[in-house]
Amino acid sequence: MPELPEVETVRRGLSPVMEGARIVRVEQRRANLRTPFPDRFVARLEGATVTALSRRAKYLLLDLSTGEVLIAHLGMSGSFRIRLPEAETIPGDFHIPRDRQAAHDHVVFHLEGPGAPAGTTVTYNDPRRFGFMDLVAREGLPAHASLASLGIEPLGNELSAEHLAALFRDKAAPLKAAMLDQRLVAGLGNIYVCEALWRAKLPPTLAAGETVTASGRPAKTLGALAGAIRAVLEEAIVAGGSSLRDHRQADGELGYFQHSFAVYDREGEACPRPTCSGVVERIVQSGRSTFFCPACQRRG
């Protein structure tokens, strides 16, 4: 499933075309994706202008001039394909090329606007149909079932050692599990959690509560972890996402952050830290592969 950097890359690819554009016509080609489309989906979209395109965790949010917000989630295989009069691109390139079969084109937005000359379309394609779309009034967005329980944004101002200490205090769950808990930190996924833990030199099996002192203050390691989370995500966004599985950049080129992975999917390889002679190992936590270096990712 695309992680936060991949979704942010898609958002940045869509923004120049969709922000400020009027939705002239909508083709809804089936009744449902993972869940049914909302009532009067087409009627509520046609004629509206996209005033802003943002992201919350792994969800894309399209603010509309009607006061509603279109919530979109890519699921496992969803993608948006932009067709301009002179070219066609898929925001966010994927290591395995995204599906272009018309049979899997479920929603087509016909647009006109500053970055969308007449004839521009944005098509949502999803072979597995694990994605979804919903419409909700802007004031009701925080209470939406998909968003209400989400934790802090890892790229927002809330991410700090102090805030992580408040979230992790007294938690016996492994540190990796706590970081993947969307109720605590929203948008982190398996790849970037493995990378952040390596950068912070923290073992994935360490109890999250052990990164907090008895008085509730963050241990020094939490400052390193907060910085590592932010750095690895920002670098991935700049590089266009991980390009693992299906992700593509906005210009259709493969992202190259996967070439910078320190531990993810590198089982048996030498740890790339210059001062470390360890070898990357893989363990399974909660059904997911965890890659780490047991030599340098030790409790300090």
TAJOQUI-V16624 format. One record per run of one state. SS is the DSSP state (hx for helix, st for strand, lp for the rest). FROM is the first residue (numbers start at 0). TO is the last residue. If there is no record, write none. Layout:
# TAJOQUI-V16624
ss=SS from=FROM to=TO
ss=SS from=FROM to=TO
This chain:
# TAJOQUI-V16624
ss=lp from=0 to=2
ss=hx from=3 to=17
ss=lp from=18 to=20
ss=st from=21 to=27
ss=lp from=28 to=30
ss=st from=31 to=31
ss=lp from=32 to=34
ss=st from=35 to=35
ss=lp from=36 to=39
ss=hx from=40 to=44
ss=lp from=45 to=47
ss=st from=48 to=55
ss=lp from=56 to=57
ss=st from=58 to=63
ss=lp from=64 to=66
ss=st from=67 to=72
ss=lp from=73 to=76
ss=st from=77 to=83
ss=lp from=84 to=85
ss=st from=86 to=89
ss=lp from=90 to=100
ss=hx from=101 to=103
ss=st from=104 to=112
ss=lp from=113 to=114
ss=st from=115 to=125
ss=lp from=126 to=130
ss=st from=131 to=136
ss=hx from=137 to=142
ss=lp from=143 to=150
ss=st from=151 to=152
ss=lp from=153 to=159
ss=hx from=160 to=167
ss=lp from=168 to=172
ss=st from=173 to=173
ss=hx from=174 to=179
ss=lp from=180 to=183
ss=st from=184 to=185
ss=lp from=186 to=188
ss=hx from=189 to=198
ss=lp from=199 to=205
ss=st from=206 to=206
ss=hx from=207 to=210
ss=st from=211 to=211
ss=lp from=212 to=216
ss=st from=217 to=217
ss=lp from=218 to=218
ss=hx from=219 to=237
ss=lp from=238 to=255
ss=hx from=256 to=259
ss=lp from=260 to=268
ss=st from=269 to=269
ss=lp from=270 to=277
ss=st from=278 to=284
ss=lp from=285 to=286
ss=st from=287 to=292
ss=lp from=293 to=299
